[in-house]
Amino acid sequence: MDAEDSMRFFVSLAQKRSLSGAAQELDLSPSAATKRLAQIEDRIGVKLVNRTTRHISLTPEGEIYLEYAQNILAQMEEMQDVIRNQSESPTGQLNIHAPLGFGRKYIAPLVSEFVSEHPDLVVRLTLSDRHVSPPDDAVDILIRFGDVPDSRLIARKIAPNRRFISASPRYLDKMGRPAAPQDLSSHKAIALRQNDETANLWRLTKDNQTQAVRVPVKLSTNDGHVALQWAIEGHGLLMRAQWDLAKHLRSGELELVLPEYETPPADIYAVYLQKARLATRVSLFLDYLEASFLTKTTTSDYW
């Protein structure tokens, strides 16, 4: 095991916080992972992790090793990217993270098209609604909605996106159609839970005036597809992004509620580190994303 392998193993171990997690990610047996950790600690001459039956934590020396290992690996990757940039053909591995529903519907097909054009490229696409942040989660490009507060990151807008309130015509025929934001409080919401929080406080803006209304929750879920199906079946009001609603609005399964009011923006961004932009594979995929969504936003595929 050379120094680079040692550092990559330890970074994975620190991210997963378990030997079994690092072993699975690096395709090692549990015993081999244990041996690698022992070899690193023997070479350094100090204990780098504290181990329990289920988890590990880094010692102060382990935190130092991790910081230097991440910096060294990043510099090595940047060096390789600069060299590869001498060629127009992207190589190496591109790590993309996208929200589950949106990623499945839009990003996965684009990845398929992209790798068909660039066969020397390896892509690792992770679809999940959990919070991640490059470079902590080994992500080159993160697809996300709304603002990006992390100052380390660059956010490139790839498509506009609005959230709308909708419900099935059956529900609205039975419960009435809200004429103003305050009417929402007498309705039932289908809410999405994100990070264990249920989003049922809706902010609506018109003529620079914003009203916040808390809508009583009838059903909640952490799965956007499930929430959409419940709305179609007539269980309540749902606030979702236009890309998720478009098909069902066209078919008449759903109807817009208070469409003249704006909700907080949910524009779609590709987020990445400044140095990642140096890589041909990153810059080409960013350009491909933006061009693809420019086409989608002018067709019925998106809205």
N, C-alpha and C positions, 0 to 999 in steps of 0.2 A: 504494500500500500504506500503510494507516494504522498507527498505533502498536499497536493491538490485533492486527491481522494480523501485524505484525512479531513481537510477543511470542509469539503462538500458533505461528508458524513456528519460532521459535528453541527453544521448549519441546519441540516435536515433534522437532526436530533433535537436541537434547540427549538425549532419551529413546531415539531410534533409533540415535544415534551414526553416522549416515550420511546424506548428502544424498539418496541414492536412497530410503531408508526414509521420510524426511520427505516427499519428493515423492510417494511412493505413498500415504501416509496422507492428504495434503492435496489429492490429485488434481492434481498439478503435473507438468510435464515436468522432466526433470533439468536442462535449461538454465535453466528458470524458477526452480528451486530455487537454483541457483548464483547467479543474478542477485539473488535476494532476500537471500541471505546477504551478498553484496557491498554491497547497498544499506544493510543494517543496519549493517555495519561502517563504511561511509562516513559514515553519519549520526552514529554514536557517535564515530568518529574513532580507533578502536583496533581491533586484531585480536582477535576473540572466539574463534576456533577454530584449532587446528592440524590440518592436513589431510594424510593419507597417501593412497595409492592405494585403500585399502579402508575405512579408518575415520577418524573425527575425534575429537579430544579438545578440551576447553575450556581456554582460557587462564585465568589468574586473573581477568582482566577479564570473560571469558565466564561464569565461575562467579558473579560478582557480578550480571551482567545476568540470568542464569537465575533466581537467587534472587528478585530484585525482580520479574521478569516473572511468576513463579509466584504470588507474593503478590498482585500487582495483578490478575491474571486471576481468582484465587480471590475477591478482594473484589468484583470486577465481577459474578461469577457469584452470589455471595451476595446482592448488592444486587438483582439481577434476580429471584432466588428469593423474596426478601422481598416484592417487588412482585407477583410471580405468585401468592403465597400469599393475596392478597386475593381470588383466584378459587378456586372449588372444583374447577375443571377443570385437571388438570395439563398443562403444555406443556413444550417444550424437549426435550433429549435425555437419556435415562437410560442410563448405561453400566454394564453388569452383567458380572461375570466369574464363571464357575462351573467346577468340575472337569468334565472331558470326558464321562465316562460318566454321571455323576449329572446334569449339566447337560442332556445330550441327552434323558435319560429323563424328568426331572421339571421342570427349570426352563424349558426351551424351550416345552413345552405351556402352562405358566402365563403366560409372556410373551405367547403368542398370545391367550389368554383376556383378559389384562389390556389389551392394546392394542385389542382389540375393544370393550372398555368405555370406553376413553379414546382416541378416534381422533386427537386433536391431539398425542399424545405420540409421540416418536421413540425407539426402543430400539435400542441397540447391544449385542448379546449376544456375548461372547467365551468360547468353550469351550476350556480348556487346563488341563493339569496342572502347568504351570510356576508357580513362586512369583511372586506379584505382591503389591503393597502399595499401597493408596491413600495419598496422592494421586499417588504417583510414576508410576503406570501409567494415569492418567486413568480411574480406576474409581470409580463412585459407590457401588456395592454389590458386595461380594465374598462369594461363597458358599464356605464352607470347613468342614472337619471339625476337631474338637478345639479345644484352647486357642488363644488369640490373644495372643501375647506383646507385641505392639507397643502401648505405652501411649497412642499417639496415637489409637488406634482404639476404637470401641465395638462390642461383639459382642452381637447380639441372637439368642438361641436360638430357632430356628424349629421344631426337631423333635429328639426324643431319637433316639439311634442307637447301637447296639452292634455290635461286631465279633464274629463267631463263626468257629470252625474247622469246616470241613466237608470231606467227601470223597464220592465216589460209592460206593454200596453194593458195586459190583463191586470197587473198590480195597480197601474194608474187609473184604470177604469173603476176599480173597486175603492181605492183609497183617495182618489182625487189628484189633480195635477198641481204641484206647488206653483204659486204665482210670485212668491218672494222668498228670500232666504229664510226668514223666520218661520215660514210654513214647514220647513224641513223638520223642525222639532216634533211635529205631530206624526211623523212617518217613522219607518223602521229602516235601519241601515244594515247592509251586509258589509262587514268591516274586514280589512286585511290586518293581520298581526305581523309586525316586523320588529325583530329584536325583543320579542316578548311584550311589545306594546301594541295596543289596539288603536288603530287610527280612525276615530269617529268624530274628531273635531275638524269640521270643514270650514275653510276660509274662502269666501267669495267676494270678488271685487267688481265694481261697476262705477264708472265716472270717478275714479280715484277714491272711492269709498269702500272700505273692506268691512265685512261682517263675518264674525266667527260664530258658527252654530254647532252645538253638540247634538248629534243625531242619535237617538236611542238605538242600541245594537240588538238586532234579533239573531243574527248568525255571524260568526267570525271564523276565520281560517287563515293559515299562513300560505295557502296555495291560491294563486290568482286564477287559475283555471276553474277551480272549485267555486270560488266566489262568483265568477262570471256565469257559471251554470246555474247557481242558485238564483241569480238575478233573472235569467231567462225563464226560470221556472216560477217566477212571480213572488219571491220571498221578501223583496224590499229594494231600496235604492242602493246603487253601487257607484263609487267614484273610481274610475279606471282611466288609463291612458288611451289616447285615440287609436294607437296601433292595435290595441286589444279589443276595442269596441267596433271598429270600422265595419267588419264583415257582418256583425249582428245588427248594426243600425241599417245597413243596406237591405238586409233581408226582412227587416221589420220585427225581428225578435225583441229588439230593445228600442227605446225611444229616449231622446235627450230630454233632460230636465233642467230648466233655467239655463239654456245655452248662451244667453246674452251675458252671463256672469263669468268672469275669469277665475280660475283657481291657481294656486302657486305653480310656477313653471316646473316642467319635468323634462326639459330638453335632454337629448341623448348625447352623451359625451364619450369619447375615447380618452382615457386617462393614462398617462405614462410619465416616466422620469425623463428629464432633459437628456441625459446621456444615452437613454435607450433610442432616442431619435436618430442617433448615429448609425444604427444598424439598418442595413438595406431591407431586411425582412420586416422590420417595424415600420419604416417609412412607406414602403410599398403597400403594406396591408392597410395603413391609415389612409392612404390615398384611395385605395380600392374601396374601403368602407364608405368614405365620404361620397365618392362617385356613385356607388350603388344606392345609397340612401337618397341622394339627389334625384335619382331616377324614380325611386319608390314614392317619394313625397309628391311627385307630379302625376301619379297614377292611382287607380283605385285599389292597388295592392296594399296601400298604406292608409288611405283615408277615403 
